[in-house]
Amino acid sequence: MITEEVKVYTSNILQILGHNIQRIREKKQLSYLDIAKLSNYDRQYIATLELGKKDIQLSTAIRISSSLNVPLSKLFTRTLDIDSDMIREGYTGDDFLLIFSSNVRKYLKSSGKKEIHIYMETGMDPAVINRILNKKTTNPRISSLSKIAFGVGVELNTLLSRSEGGKYDI
């Protein structure tokens, strides 16, 4: 059974995502239509994402990140400094699910925990956790990734970031 704390965390991640999309879009002086054309989504869909109430798949977040030309992890940053170098960093394509999975495993190992700990913390089906971490599910929902982040105790934006000089293996 998913605790109320996990539900709130997941809801907050979606709100952070929406708020950051809006702030970056406005900072870059882009309209809904501009982002819609760049991402190949309907402008109403972009507006709905900005409300932070729509759970999306990882591929959608990647397309929005690419359209805004910002690093994917920045879309999930709680205290995004909109005037930082983030705007100049730009989007870099990567295997974000591999990065996420590798970082989760790294944090589990460093804390002496196992995958089952994520299940105990979140109530997620262990098979779902395993499929995501072993890349058997290629396009998970952001809510699933955020629950895993909650279970590991590490922010989602951190788990989606490549470490300095990091190599990622499954």
Secondary structure per residue as TSV (DSSP state, phi and psi in degrees):
chain	resnum	aa	ss	phi	psi
A	1	M	-	360.0	127.2
A	2	I	-	-75.4	130.2
A	3	T	-	-74.7	160.2
A	4	E	H	-60.5	-34.4
A	5	E	H	-62.1	-40.1
A	6	V	H	-67.3	-42.3
A	7	K	H	-60.8	-43.7
A	8	V	H	-65.3	-42.8
A	9	Y	H	-59.6	-46.6
A	10	T	H	-63.9	-43.8
A	11	S	H	-61.0	-41.6
A	12	N	H	-63.4	-39.4
A	13	I	H	-60.3	-43.5
A	14	L	H	-66.4	-36.3
A	15	Q	H	-69.1	-40.2
A	16	I	H	-61.6	-45.7
A	17	L	H	-55.7	-51.5
A	18	G	H	-61.3	-44.9
A	19	H	H	-63.6	-41.9
A	20	N	H	-69.1	-38.0
A	21	I	H	-57.8	-47.4
A	22	Q	H	-62.5	-47.8
A	23	R	H	-62.4	-42.8
A	24	I	H	-67.9	-43.4
A	25	R	H	-58.6	-46.3
A	26	E	H	-67.7	-39.5
A	27	K	H	-61.3	-37.9
A	28	K	T	-86.5	4.8
A	29	Q	T	54.9	47.1
A	30	L	-	-107.4	141.9
A	31	S	-	-89.3	170.3
A	32	Y	H	-56.5	-41.1
A	33	L	H	-64.3	-39.3
A	34	D	H	-59.8	-48.7
A	35	I	H	-67.2	-38.3
A	36	A	H	-59.3	-44.6
A	37	K	H	-65.9	-42.4
A	38	L	H	-67.5	-36.3
A	39	S	H	-96.2	-11.0
A	40	N	T	66.5	32.3
A	41	Y	S	-115.0	159.1
A	42	D	-	-68.8	145.2
A	43	R	H	-63.1	-31.5
A	44	Q	H	-66.3	-34.7
A	45	Y	H	-64.6	-41.8
A	46	I	H	-61.8	-44.3
A	47	A	H	-61.4	-39.4
A	48	T	H	-65.7	-40.4
A	49	L	H	-60.4	-39.7
A	50	E	H	-65.5	-22.4
A	51	L	H	-72.9	-18.3
A	52	G	T	75.3	22.9
A	53	K	-	-112.9	1.5
A	54	K	-	-110.0	121.9
A	55	D	-	-78.6	130.3
A	56	I	-	-122.7	168.6
A	57	Q	B	-88.2	160.2
A	58	L	H	-55.4	-40.7
A	59	S	H	-61.7	-33.7
A	60	T	H	-67.1	-44.9
A	61	A	H	-60.8	-38.9
A	62	I	H	-64.8	-42.9
A	63	R	H	-64.4	-40.2
A	64	I	H	-66.4	-43.5
A	65	S	H	-59.0	-44.9
A	66	S	H	-63.5	-42.1
A	67	S	H	-63.7	-36.8
A	68	L	H	-84.1	-10.4
A	69	N	T	56.7	51.0
A	70	V	S	-132.9	153.6
A	71	P	-	-58.9	138.6
A	72	L	G	-54.1	-44.4
A	73	S	G	-58.5	-29.8
A	74	K	G	-65.7	-27.0
A	75	L	G	-65.9	-19.7
A	76	F	G	-110.5	12.2
A	77	T	-	-82.5	124.7
A	78	R	T	-63.5	-42.4
A	79	T	T	-116.4	65.0
A	80	L	-	-68.8	123.0
A	81	D	-	-88.2	97.3
A	82	I	T	-65.2	-21.6
A	83	D	T	-97.3	8.5
A	84	S	S	-80.2	-169.2
A	85	D	T	-71.0	-5.6
A	86	M	H	-52.8	-40.6
A	87	I	H	-66.0	-34.3
A	88	R	H	-82.7	-21.7
A	89	E	H	-60.2	-45.4
A	90	G	-	79.0	169.0
A	91	Y	-	-84.5	137.8
A	92	T	-	-126.3	122.1
A	93	G	-	-67.1	145.5
A	94	D	-	-162.5	173.4
A	95	D	-	-90.1	83.9
A	96	F	H	-66.4	-29.8
A	97	L	H	-69.9	-37.7
A	98	L	H	-64.1	-44.3
A	99	I	H	-60.9	-47.2
A	100	F	H	-58.3	-51.8
A	101	S	H	-60.3	-44.9
A	102	S	H	-64.0	-41.9
A	103	N	H	-66.8	-40.1
A	104	V	H	-59.1	-48.5
A	105	R	H	-61.6	-39.6
A	106	K	H	-62.1	-46.0
A	107	Y	H	-69.1	-36.6
A	108	L	H	-62.5	-46.4
A	109	K	H	-62.7	-44.9
A	110	S	H	-66.8	-23.4
A	111	S	T	-99.5	1.3
A	112	G	T	71.2	24.0
A	113	K	-	-104.5	164.2
A	114	K	-	-116.8	169.3
A	115	E	H	-55.0	-33.9
A	116	I	H	-60.9	-25.1
A	117	H	H	-61.1	-37.7
A	118	I	H	-62.7	-43.9
A	119	Y	H	-58.7	-46.4
A	120	M	H	-64.2	-34.1
A	121	E	H	-79.0	-30.4
A	122	T	H	-117.2	-22.2
A	123	G	-	79.7	6.7
A	124	M	-	-66.2	147.9
A	125	D	-	-61.7	124.8
A	126	P	H	-56.2	-32.6
A	127	A	H	-65.9	-36.9
A	128	V	H	-66.6	-45.3
A	129	I	H	-58.0	-47.9
A	130	N	H	-62.0	-42.5
A	131	R	H	-63.7	-40.0
A	132	I	H	-67.3	-49.0
A	133	L	H	-68.4	-22.7
A	134	N	T	-101.4	11.8
A	135	K	T	57.1	32.0
A	136	K	S	-82.0	-25.3
A	137	T	S	-101.7	117.1
A	138	T	S	-91.6	-15.0
A	139	N	S	-141.9	68.3
A	140	P	-	-70.1	161.0
A	141	R	B	-75.5	150.4
A	142	I	H	-60.8	-36.1
A	143	S	H	-60.7	-37.9
A	144	S	H	-66.8	-43.2
A	145	L	H	-64.4	-38.2
A	146	S	H	-70.3	-33.9
A	147	K	H	-65.1	-41.9
A	148	I	H	-63.1	-43.0
A	149	A	H	-58.9	-43.7
A	150	F	H	-59.5	-46.0
A	151	G	H	-62.6	-32.6
A	152	V	H	-83.4	-25.0
A	153	G	T	84.3	28.2
A	154	V	S	-130.9	140.4
A	155	E	-	-62.0	144.3
A	156	L	H	-58.3	-41.5
A	157	N	H	-61.1	-33.4
A	158	T	H	-69.0	-41.4
A	159	L	H	-69.6	-20.4
A	160	L	T	-94.7	4.8
A	161	S	S	-105.1	134.9
A	162	R	-	-74.4	131.7
A	163	S	-	-76.1	161.9
A	164	E	T	-57.9	118.6
A	165	G	T	65.2	14.2
A	166	G	-	-71.4	138.4
A	167	K	-	-107.8	142.1
A	168	Y	-	-121.8	121.6
A	169	D	-	-125.8	154.4
A	170	I	-	-87.8	360.0
